[in-house]
Structures are given as C-alpha cells and as structure tokens.
Amino acid sequence: MHLGGTRFPGLLLTMDGKQGVDLVQMLRPRQVVPVHFNDYTIMKSPLSEFTDEFDRRQPPGHLRRVERGQTVALTVPVVG
C-alpha cells in the first residue's frame, strides 16, 4: 500500500489513510504492508492515520507493520 496522502500539484500521487483502508476493503488482501508513507516532506498523511483507520474499521487482511530498513517475505499461493 503506497500511502502518504501526496498531491502534486493537486494530482493524487499516494493515498491517505482513509483511501488506503477503502482499497483494503475493496481488494480484501490476506496481508497489508504499508510503504512509502514518509519518504518525502510532501507527504501529508502519517502512517498513524492509516493504522488508526485500519484498527477502527477492521477490514479483512492482516496488517504487517514494517520498520524502516526491515524486510518482509511475501508469499504468493500456488494455484492449480
């Protein structure tokens, strides 16, 4: 999930917290990994906006919080 609530100049580049949770509810992923939420000063929506909204609305999927510099293995189920 690319977050940060970034608009430049007026064009939406990254989702804010509410938009991010809206997308999670629509796509229903098993795992949610927020990224790219505070890389630049132009980003106006802190990660807490997304996590607070996620906790409040409890959409499907497991929220994986990854600290800067950490890596996370994502698995893709084999079909067939």
Biopython code that builds the backbone (N, CA, C, O; Angstrom):
import numpy as np
from Bio.PDB.StructureBuilder import StructureBuilder

atoms = [
    (1, "MET", "N", (0.844, -1.170, 0.000)),
    (1, "MET", "CA", (0.000, 0.000, 0.000)),
    (1, "MET", "C", (0.892, 1.236, 0.000)),
    (1, "MET", "O", (1.598, 1.498, 0.973)),
    (2, "HIS", "N", (0.856, 1.984, -1.081)),
    (2, "HIS", "CA", (1.594, 3.243, -1.136)),
    (2, "HIS", "C", (0.729, 4.319, -0.496)),
    (2, "HIS", "O", (-0.340, 4.660, -1.002)),
    (3, "LEU", "N", (1.204, 4.841, 0.616)),
    (3, "LEU", "CA", (0.451, 5.827, 1.382)),
    (3, "LEU", "C", (1.225, 7.138, 1.453)),
    (3, "LEU", "O", (2.301, 7.270, 0.869)),
    (4, "GLY", "N", (0.676, 8.085, 2.160)),
    (4, "GLY", "CA", (1.336, 9.365, 2.374)),
    (4, "GLY", "C", (0.455, 10.564, 2.086)),
    (4, "GLY", "O", (0.785, 11.684, 2.474)),
    (5, "GLY", "N", (-0.662, 10.343, 1.410)),
    (5, "GLY", "CA", (-1.572, 11.450, 1.126)),
    (5, "GLY", "C", (-0.919, 12.550, 0.305)),
    (5, "GLY", "O", (-1.085, 13.731, 0.611)),
    (6, "THR", "N", (-0.186, 12.183, -0.725)),
    (6, "THR", "CA", (0.582, 13.145, -1.511)),
    (6, "THR", "C", (-0.203, 13.631, -2.720)),
    (6, "THR", "O", (-0.777, 12.846, -3.476)),
    (7, "ARG", "N", (-0.210, 14.934, -2.877)),
    (7, "ARG", "CA", (-0.789, 15.560, -4.071)),
    (7, "ARG", "C", (0.260, 16.511, -4.637)),
    (7, "ARG", "O", (0.878, 17.279, -3.900)),
    (8, "PHE", "N", (0.452, 16.453, -5.945)),
    (8, "PHE", "CA", (1.435, 17.341, -6.573)),
    (8, "PHE", "C", (1.094, 17.524, -8.026)),
    (8, "PHE", "O", (0.921, 16.506, -8.697)),
    (9, "PRO", "N", (0.982, 18.650, -8.560)),
    (9, "PRO", "CA", (0.325, 19.824, -7.991)),
    (9, "PRO", "C", (-1.187, 19.626, -8.086)),
    (9, "PRO", "O", (-1.791, 19.879, -9.128)),
    (10, "GLY", "N", (-1.772, 19.182, -7.017)),
    (10, "GLY", "CA", (-3.198, 18.894, -6.958)),
    (10, "GLY", "C", (-3.569, 17.507, -7.464)),
    (10, "GLY", "O", (-4.716, 17.086, -7.312)),
    (11, "LEU", "N", (-2.630, 16.793, -8.059)),
    (11, "LEU", "CA", (-2.857, 15.450, -8.589)),
    (11, "LEU", "C", (-2.543, 14.428, -7.504)),
    (11, "LEU", "O", (-1.483, 14.502, -6.883)),
    (12, "LEU", "N", (-3.431, 13.485, -7.265)),
    (12, "LEU", "CA", (-3.224, 12.470, -6.243)),
    (12, "LEU", "C", (-2.093, 11.527, -6.661)),
    (12, "LEU", "O", (-2.170, 10.892, -7.713)),
    (13, "LEU", "N", (-1.046, 11.436, -5.842)),
    (13, "LEU", "CA", (0.075, 10.537, -6.105)),
    (13, "LEU", "C", (0.062, 9.333, -5.182)),
    (13, "LEU", "O", (0.321, 8.214, -5.626)),
    (14, "THR", "N", (-0.236, 9.539, -3.902)),
    (14, "THR", "CA", (-0.335, 8.433, -2.948)),
    (14, "THR", "C", (-1.578, 8.630, -2.088)),
    (14, "THR", "O", (-2.006, 9.759, -1.845)),
    (15, "MET", "N", (-2.145, 7.527, -1.634)),
    (15, "MET", "CA", (-3.391, 7.554, -0.863)),
    (15, "MET", "C", (-3.166, 8.046, 0.563)),
    (15, "MET", "O", (-2.086, 7.882, 1.132)),
    (16, "ASP", "N", (-4.209, 8.651, 1.128)),
    (16, "ASP", "CA", (-4.175, 8.966, 2.552)),
    (16, "ASP", "C", (-4.709, 7.747, 3.314)),
    (16, "ASP", "O", (-5.056, 6.740, 2.697)),
    (17, "GLY", "N", (-4.777, 7.827, 4.622)),
    (17, "GLY", "CA", (-5.187, 6.685, 5.433)),
    (17, "GLY", "C", (-6.571, 6.155, 5.115)),
    (17, "GLY", "O", (-6.755, 4.942, 5.015)),
    (18, "LYS", "N", (-7.546, 7.031, 4.956)),
    (18, "LYS", "CA", (-8.909, 6.599, 4.653)),
    (18, "LYS", "C", (-8.973, 5.914, 3.292)),
    (18, "LYS", "O", (-9.602, 4.865, 3.151)),
    (19, "GLN", "N", (-8.325, 6.502, 2.293)),
    (19, "GLN", "CA", (-8.313, 5.906, 0.951)),
    (19, "GLN", "C", (-7.629, 4.538, 0.967)),
    (19, "GLN", "O", (-8.056, 3.616, 0.271)),
    (20, "GLY", "N", (-6.567, 4.412, 1.764)),
    (20, "GLY", "CA", (-5.863, 3.138, 1.871)),
    (20, "GLY", "C", (-6.750, 2.042, 2.438)),
    (20, "GLY", "O", (-6.757, 0.921, 1.928)),
    (21, "VAL", "N", (-7.497, 2.357, 3.489)),
    (21, "VAL", "CA", (-8.388, 1.360, 4.087)),
    (21, "VAL", "C", (-9.560, 1.071, 3.144)),
    (21, "VAL", "O", (-10.022, -0.067, 3.071)),
    (22, "ASP", "N", (-10.043, 2.080, 2.429)),
    (22, "ASP", "CA", (-11.082, 1.843, 1.416)),
    (22, "ASP", "C", (-10.600, 0.801, 0.404)),
    (22, "ASP", "O", (-11.349, -0.104, 0.034)),
    (23, "LEU", "N", (-9.348, 0.932, -0.042)),
    (23, "LEU", "CA", (-8.799, -0.007, -1.015)),
    (23, "LEU", "C", (-8.658, -1.410, -0.421)),
    (23, "LEU", "O", (-8.933, -2.401, -1.096)),
    (24, "VAL", "N", (-8.231, -1.492, 0.836)),
    (24, "VAL", "CA", (-8.126, -2.799, 1.502)),
    (24, "VAL", "C", (-9.499, -3.462, 1.552)),
    (24, "VAL", "O", (-9.614, -4.658, 1.284)),
    (25, "GLN", "N", (-10.534, -2.707, 1.889)),
    (25, "GLN", "CA", (-11.877, -3.275, 1.948)),
    (25, "GLN", "C", (-12.346, -3.753, 0.570)),
    (25, "GLN", "O", (-13.067, -4.745, 0.467)),
    (26, "MET", "N", (-11.941, -3.056, -0.469)),
    (26, "MET", "CA", (-12.359, -3.432, -1.815)),
    (26, "MET", "C", (-11.583, -4.662, -2.317)),
    (26, "MET", "O", (-12.184, -5.564, -2.901)),
    (27, "LEU", "N", (-10.267, -4.713, -2.101)),
    (27, "LEU", "CA", (-9.441, -5.794, -2.634)),
    (27, "LEU", "C", (-9.391, -7.034, -1.738)),
    (27, "LEU", "O", (-9.183, -8.143, -2.229)),
    (28, "ARG", "N", (-9.578, -6.853, -0.443)),
    (28, "ARG", "CA", (-9.604, -7.946, 0.528)),
    (28, "ARG", "C", (-8.326, -8.809, 0.498)),
    (28, "ARG", "O", (-8.420, -10.031, 0.385)),
    (29, "PRO", "N", (-7.143, -8.195, 0.596)),
    (29, "PRO", "CA", (-5.907, -8.978, 0.579)),
    (29, "PRO", "C", (-5.711, -9.738, 1.888)),
    (29, "PRO", "O", (-6.294, -9.381, 2.912)),
    (30, "ARG", "N", (-4.899, -10.776, 1.852)),
    (30, "ARG", "CA", (-4.579, -11.520, 3.075)),
    (30, "ARG", "C", (-3.635, -10.728, 3.964)),
    (30, "ARG", "O", (-3.749, -10.770, 5.189)),
    (31, "GLN", "N", (-2.703, -10.006, 3.351)),
    (31, "GLN", "CA", (-1.723, -9.214, 4.085)),
    (31, "GLN", "C", (-1.711, -7.797, 3.532)),
    (31, "GLN", "O", (-1.917, -7.574, 2.339)),
    (32, "VAL", "N", (-1.464, -6.847, 4.424)),
    (32, "VAL", "CA", (-1.369, -5.447, 4.039)),
    (32, "VAL", "C", (-0.048, -4.918, 4.596)),
    (32, "VAL", "O", (0.198, -4.985, 5.801)),
    (33, "VAL", "N", (0.796, -4.394, 3.715)),
    (33, "VAL", "CA", (2.086, -3.853, 4.134)),
    (33, "VAL", "C", (2.169, -2.398, 3.661)),
    (33, "VAL", "O", (2.406, -2.147, 2.479)),
    (34, "PRO", "N", (1.978, -1.441, 4.572)),
    (34, "PRO", "CA", (2.074, -0.035, 4.180)),
    (34, "PRO", "C", (3.529, 0.343, 3.891)),
    (34, "PRO", "O", (4.430, -0.004, 4.654)),
    (35, "VAL", "N", (3.747, 1.051, 2.788)),
    (35, "VAL", "CA", (5.087, 1.519, 2.424)),
    (35, "VAL", "C", (4.995, 2.943, 1.881)),
    (35, "VAL", "O", (3.920, 3.440, 1.547)),
    (36, "HIS", "N", (6.159, 3.576, 1.806)),
    (36, "HIS", "CA", (6.290, 4.851, 1.094)),
    (36, "HIS", "C", (5.387, 5.935, 1.687)),
    (36, "HIS", "O", (4.810, 6.740, 0.954)),
    (37, "PHE", "N", (5.268, 5.951, 3.016)),
    (37, "PHE", "CA", (4.339, 6.882, 3.651)),
    (37, "PHE", "C", (5.022, 8.099, 4.254)),
    (37, "PHE", "O", (4.342, 9.065, 4.604)),
    (38, "ASN", "N", (6.331, 8.085, 4.386)),
    (38, "ASN", "CA", (7.014, 9.249, 4.965)),
    (38, "ASN", "C", (8.385, 9.475, 4.339)),
    (38, "ASN", "O", (9.305, 9.955, 5.002)),
    (39, "ASP", "N", (8.514, 9.135, 3.087)),
    (39, "ASP", "CA", (9.809, 9.265, 2.430)),
    (39, "ASP", "C", (10.160, 10.703, 2.048)),
    (39, "ASP", "O", (11.339, 11.032, 1.914)),
    (40, "TYR", "N", (9.161, 11.558, 1.872)),
    (40, "TYR", "CA", (9.394, 12.924, 1.423)),
    (40, "TYR", "C", (8.547, 13.887, 2.246)),
    (40, "TYR", "O", (7.493, 13.513, 2.759)),
    (41, "THR", "N", (9.014, 15.129, 2.370)),
    (41, "THR", "CA", (8.279, 16.130, 3.159)),
    (41, "THR", "C", (6.932, 16.477, 2.532)),
    (41, "THR", "O", (6.066, 17.023, 3.216)),
    (42, "ILE", "N", (6.737, 16.179, 1.265)),
    (42, "ILE", "CA", (5.472, 16.478, 0.589)),
    (42, "ILE", "C", (4.333, 15.563, 1.077)),
    (42, "ILE", "O", (3.160, 15.861, 0.854)),
    (43, "MET", "N", (4.680, 14.467, 1.733)),
    (43, "MET", "CA", (3.674, 13.512, 2.220)),
    (43, "MET", "C", (2.994, 14.076, 3.466)),
    (43, "MET", "O", (3.652, 14.381, 4.460)),
    (44, "LYS", "N", (1.686, 14.207, 3.399)),
    (44, "LYS", "CA", (0.923, 14.894, 4.445)),
    (44, "LYS", "C", (0.151, 13.964, 5.375)),
    (44, "LYS", "O", (-0.329, 14.405, 6.419)),
    (45, "SER", "N", (0.023, 12.700, 5.020)),
    (45, "SER", "CA", (-0.782, 11.763, 5.802)),
    (45, "SER", "C", (0.150, 10.769, 6.516)),
    (45, "SER", "O", (0.738, 9.905, 5.866)),
    (46, "PRO", "N", (0.287, 10.883, 7.842)),
    (46, "PRO", "CA", (1.191, 9.973, 8.556)),
    (46, "PRO", "C", (0.647, 8.541, 8.581)),
    (46, "PRO", "O", (-0.550, 8.316, 8.402)),
    (47, "LEU", "N", (1.532, 7.598, 8.801)),
    (47, "LEU", "CA", (1.133, 6.197, 8.875)),
    (47, "LEU", "C", (0.051, 5.989, 9.927)),
    (47, "LEU", "O", (-0.838, 5.159, 9.742)),
    (48, "SER", "N", (0.115, 6.725, 11.020)),
    (48, "SER", "CA", (-0.873, 6.569, 12.092)),
    (48, "SER", "C", (-2.298, 6.828, 11.595)),
    (48, "SER", "O", (-3.247, 6.256, 12.132)),
    (49, "GLU", "N", (-2.460, 7.678, 10.582)),
    (49, "GLU", "CA", (-3.795, 7.923, 10.026)),
    (49, "GLU", "C", (-4.349, 6.633, 9.422)),
    (49, "GLU", "O", (-5.526, 6.314, 9.589)),
    (50, "PHE", "N", (-3.490, 5.897, 8.719)),
    (50, "PHE", "CA", (-3.897, 4.621, 8.124)),
    (50, "PHE", "C", (-4.112, 3.559, 9.200)),
    (50, "PHE", "O", (-5.144, 2.888, 9.202)),
    (51, "THR", "N", (-3.155, 3.397, 10.116)),
    (51, "THR", "CA", (-3.275, 2.331, 11.120)),
    (51, "THR", "C", (-4.448, 2.572, 12.056)),
    (51, "THR", "O", (-5.127, 1.622, 12.445)),
    (52, "ASP", "N", (-4.699, 3.818, 12.424)),
    (52, "ASP", "CA", (-5.854, 4.131, 13.277)),
    (52, "ASP", "C", (-7.162, 3.787, 12.554)),
    (52, "ASP", "O", (-8.073, 3.207, 13.145)),
    (53, "GLU", "N", (-7.240, 4.148, 11.279)),
    (53, "GLU", "CA", (-8.440, 3.858, 10.478)),
    (53, "GLU", "C", (-8.591, 2.348, 10.280)),
    (53, "GLU", "O", (-9.701, 1.820, 10.339)),
    (54, "PHE", "N", (-7.482, 1.658, 10.047)),
    (54, "PHE", "CA", (-7.490, 0.202, 9.891)),
    (54, "PHE", "C", (-7.997, -0.454, 11.178)),
    (54, "PHE", "O", (-8.855, -1.335, 11.129)),
    (55, "ASP", "N", (-7.474, -0.031, 12.314)),
    (55, "ASP", "CA", (-7.898, -0.593, 13.605)),
    (55, "ASP", "C", (-9.368, -0.295, 13.880)),
    (55, "ASP", "O", (-10.087, -1.142, 14.410)),
    (56, "ARG", "N", (-9.816, 0.904, 13.522)),
    (56, "ARG", "CA", (-11.213, 1.296, 13.771)),
    (56, "ARG", "C", (-12.171, 0.494, 12.904)),
    (56, "ARG", "O", (-13.183, -0.001, 13.400)),
    (57, "ARG", "N", (-11.868, 0.355, 11.610)),
    (57, "ARG", "CA", (-12.777, -0.295, 10.666)),
    (57, "ARG", "C", (-12.578, -1.803, 10.564)),
    (57, "ARG", "O", (-13.484, -2.510, 10.120)),
    (58, "GLN", "N", (-11.433, -2.304, 10.959)),
    (58, "GLN", "CA", (-11.117, -3.736, 10.945)),
    (58, "GLN", "C", (-11.469, -4.406, 9.616)),
    (58, "GLN", "O", (-12.301, -5.313, 9.573)),
    (59, "PRO", "N", (-10.828, -3.951, 8.528)),
    (59, "PRO", "CA", (-11.085, -4.591, 7.231)),
    (59, "PRO", "C", (-10.446, -5.978, 7.196)),
    (59, "PRO", "O", (-9.676, -6.318, 8.094)),
    (60, "PRO", "N", (-10.747, -6.781, 6.183)),
    (60, "PRO", "CA", (-10.122, -8.101, 6.074)),
    (60, "PRO", "C", (-8.620, -7.949, 5.835)),
    (60, "PRO", "O", (-8.163, -6.934, 5.311)),
    (61, "GLY", "N", (-7.877, -8.953, 6.220)),
    (61, "GLY", "CA", (-6.435, -8.943, 5.993)),
    (61, "GLY", "C", (-5.669, -8.654, 7.269)),
    (61, "GLY", "O", (-6.190, -8.067, 8.217)),
    (62, "HIS", "N", (-4.428, -9.081, 7.263)),
    (62, "HIS", "CA", (-3.532, -8.893, 8.400)),
    (62, "HIS", "C", (-2.606, -7.715, 8.105)),
    (62, "HIS", "O", (-1.904, -7.715, 7.094)),
    (63, "LEU", "N", (-2.600, -6.717, 8.978)),
    (63, "LEU", "CA", (-1.746, -5.550, 8.825)),
    (63, "LEU", "C", (-0.349, -5.889, 9.327)),
    (63, "LEU", "O", (-0.171, -6.231, 10.496)),
    (64, "ARG", "N", (0.640, -5.794, 8.443)),
    (64, "ARG", "CA", (2.035, -6.055, 8.807)),
    (64, "ARG", "C", (2.763, -4.731, 8.861)),
    (64, "ARG", "O", (2.914, -4.044, 7.851)),
    (65, "ARG", "N", (3.208, -4.386, 10.044)),
    (65, "ARG", "CA", (3.940, -3.137, 10.234)),
    (65, "ARG", "C", (5.429, -3.435, 10.071)),
    (65, "ARG", "O", (5.986, -4.264, 10.791)),
    (66, "VAL", "N", (6.053, -2.768, 9.140)),
    (66, "VAL", "CA", (7.460, -2.997, 8.833)),
    (66, "VAL", "C", (8.217, -1.699, 9.092)),
    (66, "VAL", "O", (7.895, -0.658, 8.520)),
    (67, "GLU", "N", (9.211, -1.769, 9.947)),
    (67, "GLU", "CA", (10.011, -0.590, 10.272)),
    (67, "GLU", "C", (10.995, -0.302, 9.146)),
    (67, "GLU", "O", (11.372, -1.203, 8.396)),
    (68, "ARG", "N", (11.407, 0.951, 9.031)),
    (68, "ARG", "CA", (12.383, 1.352, 8.013)),
    (68, "ARG", "C", (13.626, 0.480, 8.122)),
    (68, "ARG", "O", (14.191, 0.316, 9.203)),
    (69, "GLY", "N", (14.040, -0.070, 7.004)),
    (69, "GLY", "CA", (15.220, -0.919, 6.972)),
    (69, "GLY", "C", (14.925, -2.399, 7.141)),
    (69, "GLY", "O", (15.762, -3.241, 6.816)),
    (70, "GLN", "N", (13.729, -2.727, 7.652)),
    (70, "GLN", "CA", (13.347, -4.128, 7.788)),
    (70, "GLN", "C", (12.923, -4.672, 6.435)),
    (70, "GLN", "O", (12.528, -3.924, 5.541)),
    (71, "THR", "N", (13.011, -5.977, 6.304)),
    (71, "THR", "CA", (12.475, -6.631, 5.116)),
    (71, "THR", "C", (11.403, -7.609, 5.565)),
    (71, "THR", "O", (11.377, -8.052, 6.713)),
    (72, "VAL", "N", (10.535, -7.929, 4.646)),
    (72, "VAL", "CA", (9.458, -8.865, 4.939)),
    (72, "VAL", "C", (9.282, -9.775, 3.722)),
    (72, "VAL", "O", (9.252, -9.304, 2.585)),
    (73, "ALA", "N", (9.170, -11.059, 3.967)),
    (73, "ALA", "CA", (8.940, -12.007, 2.883)),
    (73, "ALA", "C", (7.449, -12.079, 2.602)),
    (73, "ALA", "O", (6.652, -12.289, 3.516)),
    (74, "LEU", "N", (7.078, -11.910, 1.371)),
    (74, "LEU", "CA", (5.684, -12.025, 0.967)),
    (74, "LEU", "C", (5.543, -13.312, 0.162)),
    (74, "LEU", "O", (6.315, -13.556, -0.765)),
    (75, "THR", "N", (4.579, -14.116, 0.507)),
    (75, "THR", "CA", (4.373, -15.385, -0.191)),
    (75, "THR", "C", (3.170, -15.273, -1.102)),
    (75, "THR", "O", (2.199, -14.583, -0.791)),
    (76, "VAL", "N", (3.242, -15.943, -2.203)),
    (76, "VAL", "CA", (2.160, -15.988, -3.173)),
    (76, "VAL", "C", (1.672, -17.424, -3.231)),
    (76, "VAL", "O", (2.465, -18.329, -3.491)),
    (77, "PRO", "N", (0.372, -17.658, -2.992)),
    (77, "PRO", "CA", (-0.124, -19.034, -3.027)),
    (77, "PRO", "C", (-0.040, -19.621, -4.433)),
    (77, "PRO", "O", (-0.269, -18.933, -5.428)),
    (78, "VAL", "N", (0.289, -20.896, -4.488)),
    (78, "VAL", "CA", (0.346, -21.609, -5.769)),
    (78, "VAL", "C", (-1.048, -22.140, -6.062)),
    (78, "VAL", "O", (-1.651, -22.811, -5.224)),
    (79, "VAL", "N", (-1.558, -21.842, -7.247)),
    (79, "VAL", "CA", (-2.893, -22.274, -7.643)),
    (79, "VAL", "C", (-2.755, -23.392, -8.673)),
    (79, "VAL", "O", (-1.937, -23.320, -9.590)),
    (80, "GLY", "N", (-3.572, -24.422, -8.497)),
    (80, "GLY", "CA", (-3.574, -25.473, -9.508)),
    (80, "GLY", "C", (-3.056, -26.704, -8.982)),
    (80, "GLY", "O", (-2.985, -27.701, -9.700)),
]
sb = StructureBuilder()
sb.init_structure("model")
sb.init_model(0)
sb.init_chain("A")
sb.init_seg("    ")
for serial, (resi, resn, name, xyz) in enumerate(atoms, 1):
    if name == "N":
        sb.init_residue(resn, " ", resi, " ")
    sb.init_atom(name, np.array(xyz, "f"), 0.0, 1.0, " ", f" {name:<3s}", serial, name[0])
structure = sb.get_structure()
